[in-house]
Amino acid sequence: MQSATDRQEQVLAVLHEARSEGRTTLSPLECSAVLRAYGVPLPREGVAQSAAAAADLAEDIGFPVVMKIVSEDILHKTEAGGVLVGVADREQAERAYRTLLSSARAYKADAALAGVQVQEQVSRKGVEVIVGAVTDPSFGKVVAFGLGGVLVEVLRDVTFRLAPATRDDALSMLDGVAAAEVLKGVRGGPPVQREALADIIVSVSQLVSDFPEIREVDLNPVLADAGGATAVDSVMTVDFAAQPQPYRPSRDEIVSAMQRIMNPRAVAVIGASDGEGKIGNSVMKNIINGGYAGELYPINPRADEILGKKCFKSVKDIPGEVDVAIFAVPAKFCAAAMTEVGEKGIPGAVMIPSGFAEVGEKEMQAELLAEARKYNVRVMGPNIYGFYYTPANLCATFCTPYDVKGPVALSSQSGGVGMSIIGFSRSTRLGVSAIVGLGNKSDLDEDDLLTYFEQDDNTQVVAMHAEDLKDGRSFYEVASRVSKKKPVVMLKAGRTQLGARAAASHTGALAGDDKVYDDLLKACGVVRAYSLNDMLQFARGLSVLPTPKGEEIVIITGAGGSGVLLSDAVVANGLSLMKFPQDLDEGFKQFIPPFGASGNPVDITGGEPPTTYERTIRFGLEDDRIHALILGYWHTIITPPMVFAELCARVVQEGRDKGIEKPVVVSLVGDVQVEEASEYLYERGIVACPYTTELPVAILGAKYRWARGAGLLG
């Protein structure tokens, strides 16, 4: 086996040649040289520039062979009629050479043709898969695996991981595609050699990590069977342009700056105003009315006092230290004000003003950030509604104060989404630690917030709306750590939009959509929400539900129809219903009428009195083999909604008093009284949703996804 130094020198030689010739793709032989250097199994091959040479090469390799057109202008050879298989003798090889050139010219008349590749025809009769790598705009180098062949972009059965991938990552990718069972052997067929495929995935991921110049790698197909795996076709593109490195302060630097922003001893409002309806006036009022107890300094060169506070012409005139400056002045004045903030030694700036990159003023935003970086000022925004941090009674925003304290931190990139977050929180009385606007994310972004909330004892659940991730790799690293301790929920907007950049390879085309985000968020333990309502409901419910200790779930319902719908929701959310042992089945039967149904769901029927609900719920809570309960209440005269809610809350609390902490979610379907009953239950730490059988199970499913990702379910 060659050393790492030797293999890297081989690849460097190939890349040097491509760079000196100004090429963006590697030739087939160059691809093979690079892949062989990294130990990827390949068939014997060569390139011929004449029909006779092709026949000679085929004889040396041994018939049958595969022949392919070689042209950097024709990357998808099959589409151009540029591949012929089963070439069996010299005559066929010469004829195939001429046919391939003719097909290529018909497909693209001006294509530069470099000859014909002659390749050993691999005899493997297993599965065609694809292994590749791309450079993602957010996450950098990622490796891909999926079902391959000509239908790869139709089936789109592919999964992604960050590069370099570990062997465990690679093996998890084999199980992460929808057709995973095909790899394990179907209808008596042997399974593919998983280790061989994992080796190729790891090798490709290491290759692109070692050489950032390699933009895309596409091995399609890779033929895999019980004997091993061989890559029979490859495409590689390169990009030698220098890539900017993201700004990454240390963890301690982030926490130190965020601590002073979120828990300031002194706040300055630049652009404070006495004028009703002005942002500078609203910010001042909200900070005062929100109960902030620290020092508050209005900055306005034309006023002596604002809202009873002495006014200063500049932050530099303030005696003593200031921890955060809130900007409420037009965009054109912000860079100069930022210089004064930096000279004053203020570590944080909250940029409410719009008029920057979001309207095309990228240079103005860059100038602002350059001034901030010069003085090590961390910037939130611009183009934001500000932020709330309730433990400090700080409402640094033009929105009205919010004072319901609790363990949930929320953030949004969009101001409109931020308004919805605030409205939902008010209407549900969701206890929050923070609500933060990130806007243009010129500096502070989601991984900075996560780094702070990780060590914040006031925060136990984090939910984020994002249109993009400025540094997806940094977010992945932080989220992988934080999600082991606290649930992290993300609503990633734009999930149906295809990537704007042209993709030269199948892998690049597949990565152009939302699949990279989907797989990498899951891999780092983030619970993904696919709608704004789900994000908000998950944030609310995850802070209430205890962590389950196992996967055995039981439904108790007052109507058969409810049980069917709840069962459907269980399957849709990746949960499983417990199969009752005989003694548990008999145990439930003692509480329900003969025409009811035990099994799972347990149907107590709609005509039963409150005591039947009470007894079955208590029985389910007290059996250690049951790990979570889904309760389906169906509105009846015999057991009205509030009667059900009160008995349910009492029975669950009795269990908690005995040390029984199990997730319990409730679906209440009926007339308008179920709304009051739902709120009553939520206020007592039981997730309850009116008019829906899907939502409470989805919230439970989110809790399970987090617990699995955090390794809490074994």
C-alpha positions in Angstrom: 0.0 0.0 0.0 1.4 3.4 -1.0 1.9 6.1 1.6 -0.3 9.1 2.0 2.5 11.3 0.7 2.9 9.2 -2.4 -0.8 9.2 -3.2 -1.1 12.9 -2.7 1.9 13.6 -5.0 0.2 11.5 -7.7 -3.0 13.6 -7.4 -1.1 16.9 -7.2 0.6 16.0 -10.5 -2.8 15.4 -12.2 -4.2 18.7 -10.8 -1.1 20.6 -11.8 -1.6 19.4 -15.4 -5.3 20.4 -15.4 -4.5 23.8 -13.9 -1.7 24.6 -16.3 -4.1 23.9 -19.2 -6.9 25.9 -17.7 -9.3 22.9 -17.6 -12.3 22.5 -15.2 -12.7 18.7 -15.8 -10.3 15.8 -15.6 -9.9 13.3 -18.4 -11.0 9.7 -17.8 -7.4 8.5 -17.4 -6.7 11.4 -15.0 -9.9 10.4 -13.0 -8.6 6.9 -12.9 -5.1 7.9 -11.7 -6.6 10.0 -8.9 -9.0 7.3 -7.8 -6.4 4.5 -7.9 -4.1 6.7 -5.8 -6.9 6.6 -3.1 -7.5 2.9 -3.4 -10.8 2.9 -5.3 -11.2 -0.4 -7.3 -11.4 0.3 -11.0 -11.5 -1.9 -14.2 -8.4 -2.1 -16.5 -8.6 0.6 -19.2 -7.0 2.9 -21.7 -7.7 5.6 -24.3 -7.3 5.1 -28.0 -7.2 7.7 -30.8 -7.8 5.4 -33.7 -10.0 2.4 -34.5 -7.0 0.1 -34.8 -5.5 1.3 -31.5 -8.9 0.7 -29.9 -8.9 -2.9 -31.1 -5.3 -3.5 -29.9 -6.2 -2.1 -26.5 -9.3 -4.2 -26.3 -7.2 -7.4 -27.1 -4.7 -6.5 -24.4 -7.5 -6.0 -21.8 -9.4 -9.0 -22.9 -12.9 -9.2 -24.5 -15.6 -8.3 -23.9 -15.0 -4.6 -23.3 -16.9 -1.4 -22.8 -16.1 1.6 -25.0 -16.9 5.2 -24.2 -16.4 8.5 -25.9 -13.9 10.8 -24.3 -14.8 14.6 -24.4 -14.8 17.2 -21.7 -17.8 18.7 -23.6 -19.8 15.5 -23.1 -19.9 14.6 -19.5 -23.2 12.6 -19.6 -22.0 10.0 -22.1 -25.2 7.9 -22.1 -27.3 10.8 -23.3 -25.0 11.2 -26.3 -25.0 7.6 -27.3 -21.4 7.6 -26.1 -21.3 4.2 -24.4 -21.2 0.7 -26.0 -21.1 -2.5 -23.9 -20.3 -6.1 -24.8 -17.8 -5.4 -27.5 -16.7 -8.9 -28.2 -13.9 -8.9 -30.8 -11.5 -6.8 -32.9 -14.0 -6.1 -35.7 -16.6 -5.0 -33.2 -14.0 -2.8 -31.4 -13.1 -1.0 -34.7 -16.7 -0.5 -35.6 -17.6 0.7 -32.1 -14.9 3.3 -32.3 -16.3 4.8 -35.5 -19.9 4.6 -34.1 -19.0 6.4 -30.9 -17.3 9.3 -32.8 -20.2 9.6 -35.2 -22.8 9.6 -32.3 -20.8 12.3 -30.4 -20.6 14.6 -33.4 -24.4 14.2 -34.0 -25.0 15.0 -30.3 -22.7 18.1 -30.2 -21.1 19.0 -33.5 -18.4 21.2 -31.9 -17.4 18.9 -29.1 -13.7 18.4 -28.6 -13.2 14.6 -29.0 -10.1 13.2 -27.2 -10.6 9.6 -28.3 -12.4 6.5 -27.0 -11.9 4.9 -23.6 -11.6 1.1 -23.8 -12.5 -0.6 -20.5 -12.6 -4.0 -19.1 -16.3 -5.1 -18.8 -16.8 -5.8 -15.2 -18.7 -9.1 -14.7 -20.4 -8.2 -11.4 -24.1 -8.9 -11.5 -25.1 -7.1 -8.4 -26.5 -3.6 -7.8 -25.6 -0.3 -9.5 -25.0 2.5 -7.0 -23.5 6.0 -7.1 -20.8 7.4 -4.9 -19.9 11.0 -5.2 -18.9 14.3 -3.6 -19.8 17.9 -4.1 -18.9 21.3 -2.8 -22.1 22.6 -1.1 -22.4 26.4 -0.7 -23.3 26.1 3.0 -21.6 22.9 4.2 -18.5 22.7 1.9 -17.4 19.2 1.0 -20.1 16.5 1.3 -20.1 12.9 0.1 -23.0 11.2 -1.4 -24.3 7.6 -1.8 -27.4 6.2 -3.5 -28.8 3.9 -6.1 -27.0 4.6 -9.4 -27.3 3.9 -13.1 -29.2 5.8 -15.7 -32.2 6.4 -13.4 -30.3 8.0 -10.6 -31.8 11.5 -11.1 -35.3 10.0 -11.5 -35.2 7.9 -8.4 -33.2 10.5 -6.4 -32.6 7.9 -3.8 -29.4 9.4 -2.3 -28.1 10.4 1.1 -25.3 12.8 2.1 -22.7 13.3 4.9 -20.0 15.8 5.6 -16.6 14.9 4.3 -14.3 13.4 5.5 -16.8 10.7 6.4 -16.0 8.0 9.0 -16.5 4.4 8.4 -19.6 4.6 10.7 -20.9 7.4 8.6 -20.4 5.4 5.4 -22.2 2.3 6.8 -25.0 4.5 8.0 -25.3 5.9 4.4 -25.9 2.4 3.1 -28.9 2.1 5.5 -30.0 5.7 4.8 -31.4 5.2 1.3 -35.0 4.1 0.6 -33.7 1.0 -1.3 -31.4 -0.2 1.6 -33.1 -3.6 1.5 -31.9 -4.1 -2.1 -28.3 -3.9 -0.8 -29.1 -6.6 1.7 -30.3 -9.0 -0.9 -33.8 -9.6 -2.2 -35.7 -12.7 -3.3 -32.9 -15.0 -2.2 -30.1 -13.0 -3.8 -26.9 -12.4 -1.9 -26.2 -9.1 -0.1 -23.6 -6.7 -1.5 -20.3 -6.5 0.3 -21.0 -3.5 2.6 -17.4 -3.1 3.6 -16.3 -2.6 0.0 -18.8 0.1 -0.6 -17.9 1.8 2.7 -14.3 1.8 1.7 -15.1 3.6 -1.5 -17.3 6.2 0.3 -14.5 6.9 2.8 -11.9 7.1 0.1 -13.8 9.6 -2.0 -14.7 11.7 1.0 -11.0 11.8 2.1 -9.9 12.7 -1.5 -12.1 15.8 -1.7 -11.1 16.8 1.9 -7.4 16.5 1.0 -7.9 18.4 -2.3 -10.4 21.2 -2.0 -9.7 22.0 -5.7 -11.7 18.9 -6.6 -15.2 20.4 -6.8 -17.3 17.3 -7.8 -16.7 13.6 -8.0 -19.2 11.3 -9.6 -18.7 7.5 -9.6 -21.7 6.2 -11.5 -22.3 3.3 -11.7 -20.4 1.5 -9.0 -21.2 -2.2 -9.5 -21.5 -3.9 -6.1 -22.2 -7.6 -5.3 -21.2 -10.1 -2.7 -17.6 -10.2 -4.0 -16.9 -6.5 -3.8 -17.5 -3.2 -5.6 -15.9 -1.6 -8.7 -16.3 2.0 -10.0 -16.8 1.6 -13.8 -17.4 5.3 -14.7 -16.2 8.5 -13.2 -16.5 12.3 -13.7 -14.4 14.9 -11.8 -14.6 18.7 -12.0 -12.1 21.1 -10.5 -12.1 24.7 -9.4 -8.7 26.4 -8.7 -10.1 29.7 -7.5 -9.2 30.7 -4.0 -12.1 30.1 -1.6 -12.8 32.6 1.2 -12.4 31.2 4.7 -15.3 31.9 7.1 -14.8 34.0 10.1 -14.8 31.7 13.1 -14.2 33.1 16.6 -13.4 30.6 19.3 -16.1 29.1 21.5 -15.0 31.2 24.5 -14.9 34.4 22.4 -18.5 33.7 21.2 -19.8 33.0 24.7 -18.0 36.1 26.1 -19.5 38.4 23.5 -23.0 36.9 23.6 -23.0 37.0 27.4 -22.6 40.8 27.3 -25.2 41.2 24.5 -27.9 39.0 26.2 -27.2 40.1 29.8 -26.0 43.7 29.5 -25.3 45.9 32.5 -25.6 48.9 30.3 -27.4 49.5 26.9 -27.1 52.4 24.5 -29.8 53.2 22.0 -28.3 55.1 19.0 -31.0 57.1 17.4 -33.2 57.2 20.5 -36.2 59.5 20.0 -39.1 61.2 21.8 -41.2 61.0 18.6 -44.2 58.7 18.8 -44.1 56.0 16.1 -40.3 56.2 15.5 -38.2 53.0 16.0 -35.8 54.8 18.4 -38.8 55.8 20.6 -40.3 52.3 20.5 -37.0 50.6 21.4 -36.6 53.0 24.4 -40.1 52.4 25.6 -39.9 48.6 25.3 -36.6 48.4 27.2 -38.1 50.6 30.0 -41.6 48.9 30.1 -40.1 45.5 29.8 -38.5 45.9 33.3 -34.8 46.1 32.3 -32.9 47.1 35.5 -29.5 48.0 34.0 -28.3 51.4 32.8 -30.0 52.8 29.7 -28.4 55.5 27.6 -30.2 57.3 24.8 -27.9 58.7 22.0 -29.2 61.7 20.1 -27.1 64.8 19.4 -30.2 67.0 19.3 -31.8 66.1 22.6 -30.9 66.5 26.3 -33.3 64.0 27.7 -35.5 61.2 26.3 -38.2 59.4 28.4 -36.6 60.6 31.6 -33.1 59.4 30.6 -30.1 61.8 30.1 -29.2 61.9 26.5 -25.7 61.8 25.0 -24.4 63.1 21.7 -22.2 60.0 21.1 -21.6 56.6 22.8 -18.1 57.9 23.4 -19.5 60.5 25.9 -21.1 57.9 28.1 -19.2 57.5 31.4 -18.3 53.9 32.2 -18.7 50.7 30.2 -21.5 49.8 27.8 -22.2 46.2 26.8 -24.5 46.5 23.7 -25.5 49.3 21.3 -28.9 49.2 19.6 -28.9 51.0 16.3 -32.1 52.9 15.3 -30.7 55.3 12.7 -30.8 55.2 8.9 -28.4 52.8 7.2 -26.2 55.6 5.7 -25.2 56.7 9.3 -24.5 53.3 10.7 -20.8 52.8 9.6 -19.8 56.1 11.3 -21.7 55.2 14.4 -20.1 51.7 14.4 -16.7 53.3 14.5 -17.7 55.2 17.6 -19.1 52.0 19.1 -15.8 50.2 18.4 -13.7 53.1 19.8 -15.9 53.0 23.0 -15.1 49.3 23.4 -18.7 48.1 23.2 -18.6 44.4 22.3 -22.1 44.0 20.7 -24.2 45.9 18.1 -27.9 45.2 17.4 -28.6 46.5 13.9 -32.3 47.2 13.5 -32.0 49.4 10.4 -32.8 48.0 6.9 -31.3 49.2 3.6 -28.3 47.0 3.4 -27.6 43.8 1.5 -31.3 42.8 1.4 -31.9 45.7 -1.0 -28.6 45.3 -2.9 -26.5 47.6 -0.8 -23.8 44.9 -0.3 -20.9 47.4 -0.2 -22.6 49.4 2.6 -23.1 46.3 4.6 -19.4 45.2 4.0 -18.2 48.6 5.1 -20.3 48.3 8.3 -18.9 44.9 9.0 -15.4 45.9 8.3 -15.6 48.7 10.9 -17.1 46.2 13.4 -14.3 43.6 12.8 -11.7 46.3 13.2 -12.8 46.7 16.8 -14.0 43.2 17.5 -17.7 44.2 17.7 -20.1 41.3 17.2 -23.1 42.4 15.0 -26.6 41.1 15.2 -28.4 41.9 11.9 -28.8 44.3 10.1 -32.5 44.4 9.1 -33.9 42.8 12.2 -36.7 43.4 14.8 -34.1 43.2 17.6 -34.2 40.5 20.3 -35.7 39.6 23.7 -33.9 37.9 26.5 -36.4 37.4 29.3 -34.1 36.4 32.2 -32.6 39.9 32.0 -36.1 41.5 31.3 -34.5 42.9 28.2 -36.8 43.8 25.3 -34.3 45.2 22.8 -36.8 45.5 20.0 -39.4 47.8 18.4 -42.0 45.1 19.1 -44.0 45.2 22.3 -42.5 43.7 25.5 -42.8 40.0 26.2 -42.7 38.7 29.8 -43.7 35.0 29.9 -40.5 33.4 31.0 -39.6 29.8 30.2 -37.0 27.5 28.7 -37.5 28.0 24.9 -35.2 30.1 22.7 -36.5 31.0 19.2 -34.8 32.8 16.3 -35.7 33.8 12.8 -33.9 35.1 9.8 -37.1 36.7 8.5 -38.8 39.6 10.3 -42.2 38.4 9.2 -41.5 35.0 10.7 -40.3 36.7 13.8 -43.7 38.5 14.1 -45.4 35.1 13.9 -43.1 33.7 16.6 -44.0 36.5 18.9 -47.7 36.2 18.1 -47.8 32.5 18.7 -45.8 32.8 21.9 -48.3 35.4 23.2 -51.4 33.5 22.2 -50.2 30.2 23.7 -48.3 31.9 26.6 -45.3 30.0 25.6 -42.5 30.5 28.1 -39.4 31.8 26.3 -35.9 32.6 27.3 -35.1 34.4 24.1 -36.6 35.5 20.7 -33.8 36.7 18.3 -33.9 38.3 14.9 -30.9 37.5 12.7 -31.9 39.2 9.5 -29.0 39.6 7.0 -26.6 37.6 9.3 -23.7 39.9 8.4 -21.9 38.4 11.5 -23.8 36.6 14.2 -25.7 33.6 12.9 -27.3 30.4 14.1 -24.1 28.7 15.3 -23.3 31.7 17.5 -26.7 31.5 19.1 -26.4 27.8 19.6 -23.0 28.2 21.2 -24.5 30.7 23.7 -27.7 28.7 24.4 -25.7 25.5 25.0 -24.3 26.9 28.2 -27.4 29.0 29.1 -29.2 27.3 32.0 -32.3 29.4 31.2 -32.6 27.6 27.8 -33.6 24.0 27.3 -35.0 23.9 23.8 -33.9 25.9 20.7 -36.0 26.4 17.6 -34.7 28.3 14.6 -36.0 29.5 11.3 -33.4 29.9 8.6 -33.4 30.7 4.9 -29.8 29.5 4.6 -26.8 28.7 6.8 -23.9 31.0 6.3 -21.4 28.4 7.6 -23.1 25.1 7.5 -20.0 23.2 8.6 -19.7 25.3 11.8 -23.4 24.9 12.5 -23.1 21.1 12.0 -20.2 21.0 14.5 -22.0 23.1 17.1 -25.4 21.4 16.6 -23.9 17.9 16.9 -22.7 18.9 20.4 -25.7 20.9 21.6 -28.3 18.4 20.4 -26.9 15.8 22.7 -28.0 18.0 25.6 -31.0 20.0 24.4 -33.4 19.6 21.5 -32.7 21.8 18.5 -35.5 22.4 16.0 -34.9 24.0 12.6 -37.4 25.2 9.9 -35.2 25.5 6.8 -37.0 27.7 4.2 -36.6 27.2 0.5 -36.6 23.4 0.6 -38.3 22.9 -2.8 -36.0 25.2 -4.7 -33.3 23.6 -6.9 -29.8 24.9 -6.6 -29.1 27.8 -8.9 -25.6 26.6 -10.0 -25.2 24.3 -12.9 -24.1 20.8 -11.9 -21.8 18.9 -14.1 -22.4 15.5 -12.5 -25.3 13.5 -11.3 -24.2 14.0 -7.7 -24.1 17.7 -8.2 -27.6 17.7 -9.6 -28.9 15.7 -6.7 -27.2 18.0 -4.2 -28.7 21.0 -5.8 -32.0 20.5 -3.9 -32.8 20.3 -0.3 -31.5 16.7 0.3 -28.1 17.9 1.7 -29.8 19.9 4.4 -32.2 17.1 5.2 -29.5 14.5 5.7 -27.0 16.7 7.4 -29.5 18.3 9.9 -30.6 14.8 10.8 -27.0 13.6 11.1 -26.1 16.3 13.6 -29.2 15.6 15.7 -31.4 18.6 14.6 -35.2 17.9 14.5 -36.4 19.4 11.2 -39.7 21.1 11.0 -41.3 21.4 7.5 -43.8 24.2 8.3 -43.8 27.3 10.6 -46.6 25.9 12.6 -44.7 22.6 13.2 -41.6 24.6 14.3 -43.6 26.5 16.8 -45.6 23.5 18.0 -42.5 21.5 18.4 -40.8 24.3 20.4 -43.8 24.4 22.7 -44.3 20.7 23.1 -40.6 19.6 23.4 -40.2 21.8 26.4 -43.1 20.0 28.1 -42.6 16.4 27.2 -40.3 14.3 29.4 -37.7 12.2 27.5 -39.0 8.7 26.7 -37.2 5.7 28.0 -38.1 3.3 25.2 -40.1 2.9 22.0 -43.2 1.1 23.3 -46.2 3.4 22.7 -49.9 2.8 23.6 -53.0 4.6 22.3 -56.0 4.9 24.5 -59.1 6.3 22.8 -62.8 6.9 23.2 -63.6 6.2 19.6 -62.5 3.7 17.0 -62.2 6.3 14.3 -59.8 8.3 16.5 -57.8 5.2 17.1 -57.4 4.6 13.4 -56.3 8.2 12.7 -53.9 8.2 15.6 -52.4 4.9 14.4 -51.8 6.4 11.0 -50.1 9.3 12.6 -47.9 7.0 14.6 -46.6 5.3 11.5 -46.2 8.6 9.6 -44.0 9.9 12.4 -41.7 6.9 12.6 -43.1 5.6 15.8 -44.4 2.1 16.6 -47.3 0.7 18.6 -46.6 -1.7 21.3 -47.6 -5.3 20.7 -49.4 -6.3 23.9 -48.3 -9.4 25.8 -51.3 -11.4 27.0 -51.2 -10.2 30.6 -51.2 -6.5 29.5 -54.1 -7.2 27.1 -56.0 -8.8 29.9 -55.2 -5.9 32.2 -56.8 -3.4 30.0 -59.8 -5.6 29.4 -60.8 -5.4 33.0 -61.5 -1.6 32.6 -63.3 -1.5 29.3 -66.8 -2.8 28.3 -67.1 -6.1 26.5 -68.0 -4.3 23.2 -64.8 -2.2 23.5 -61.4 -3.3 22.1 -58.2 -4.0 24.0 -55.1 -4.6 21.9 -53.5 -1.4 20.7 -55.2 1.0 20.3 -57.3 0.5 23.4 -60.8 1.6 22.5 -62.9 2.3 25.6 -65.8 3.5 23.4 -67.7 6.8 23.7 -70.4 5.7 26.1 -68.1 5.1 29.1 -68.1 7.3 32.2 -65.0 9.3 33.2 -63.8 6.5 35.5 -63.0 4.3 32.5 -60.7 7.0 31.1 -59.1 7.4 34.5 -58.5 3.7 35.1 -57.1 3.0 31.7 -54.8 6.0 31.8 -53.5 5.1 35.2 -53.0 1.5 34.2 -50.9 2.6 31.2 -48.8 5.0 33.2 -48.0 2.5 35.9 -46.9 -0.4 33.7 -43.1 0.0 33.2 -43.2 -1.7 29.8 -45.2 1.2 28.3 -43.0 4.2 27.5 -45.4 6.7 26.2 -49.2 7.3 26.0 -51.3 8.8 23.2 -54.8 9.7 24.4 -57.6 10.2 21.9 -60.5 12.1 23.5 -63.8 12.1 21.6 -66.4 14.6 22.8 -69.3 13.0 24.6 -72.1 14.1 27.0 -71.1 11.5 29.5 -67.5 12.7 29.7 -67.4 16.4 28.7 -64.1 18.0 27.7 -63.2 19.7 30.9 -64.2 16.6 33.0 -61.8 14.6 30.8 -59.0 17.3 31.1 -59.3 17.5 34.9 -59.2 13.8 35.4 -56.3 13.3 32.9 -54.2 16.1 34.6 -54.9 14.6 38.0 -53.9 11.0 37.1 -50.8 12.2 35.3 -49.8 14.3 38.3 -50.4 11.4 40.6 -48.0 9.4 38.5 -45.4 12.2 38.6 -45.7 12.3 42.4 -44.7 8.6 42.3 -41.7 9.3 40.0 -43.5 8.2 36.8 -42.3 10.5 34.0 -43.6 9.4 30.7 -44.5 11.4 27.6 -48.3 11.9 27.4 -49.9 13.6 24.4 -53.6 14.2 23.9 -55.8 14.7 20.9 -59.1 16.3 21.7 -61.7 16.2 19.0 -65.1 17.7 19.5 -67.0 21.0 19.9 -65.4 24.3 20.9 -65.1 23.3 24.6 -62.1 21.1 23.6 -60.0 24.3 23.2 -60.4 25.2 26.9 -59.6 21.6 27.8 -56.5 21.6 25.7 -55.2 24.8 27.3 -55.9 23.4 30.7 -53.8 20.3 30.0 -50.9 22.2 28.4 -50.8 24.5 31.5 -50.3 21.3 33.5 -47.5 19.9 31.5 -49.4 17.7 29.1 -49.2 18.2 25.4 -52.8 18.6 24.1 -54.1 19.7 20.7 -57.8 20.4 19.7 -59.4 19.3 16.5 -56.5 17.2 15.3 -55.2 13.7 15.6 -52.0 14.4 13.7 -50.4 17.2 15.6 -49.9 15.7 19.1 -48.4 12.6 17.5 -46.1 14.7 15.4 -44.9 16.5 18.5 -44.3 13.2 20.2 -42.5 12.0 17.1 -40.2 15.1 17.3 -39.3 14.2 20.9 -38.5 10.7 19.8 -36.3 11.9 16.9 -34.4 14.1 19.2 -34.0 11.4 21.9 -32.7 8.9 19.3 -30.3 11.4 17.8 -29.0 12.2 21.3 -28.5 8.5 22.0 -31.0 8.4 24.9 -33.0 5.4 23.7 -30.2 2.9 23.5 
